[in-house]
Amino acid sequence: MKKILTKDKKLRNNIKKVNKKYFILKSIVKNKYYFKLVRYKAYFKLKNLAKLFSIVSITNRCIQTTSKKRFNKLTLFCRHVYLKLLQNGKIIGFQKSSW
């Protein structure tokens, strides 16, 4: 479980770094005041960056179980853990009506 979480953290950090480079290269490619050769080289670097890391490769996981099925984006828990927390009364503001 820890291995999956550390791998996910490394991937997210790498994607943050690559996004900064992507933004810089994209602005160089769009700027018409640079020489054509500089813009051309930036374009090919930009093309290679897109293949290595992309935001699509990030998967959202539950904090407790590290499962990626039925992930709730608002609470960072999967639905099973969220229901258990609701039943035990750990989440404030929800009342147990009928289960």
Summary of the structure (lengths in Angstrom):
residues: 99
radius of gyration: 21.2
end to end distance: 30.1
largest distance: 68.8
contacts: 207
relative contact order: 0.11
helix: 60%
strand: 2%
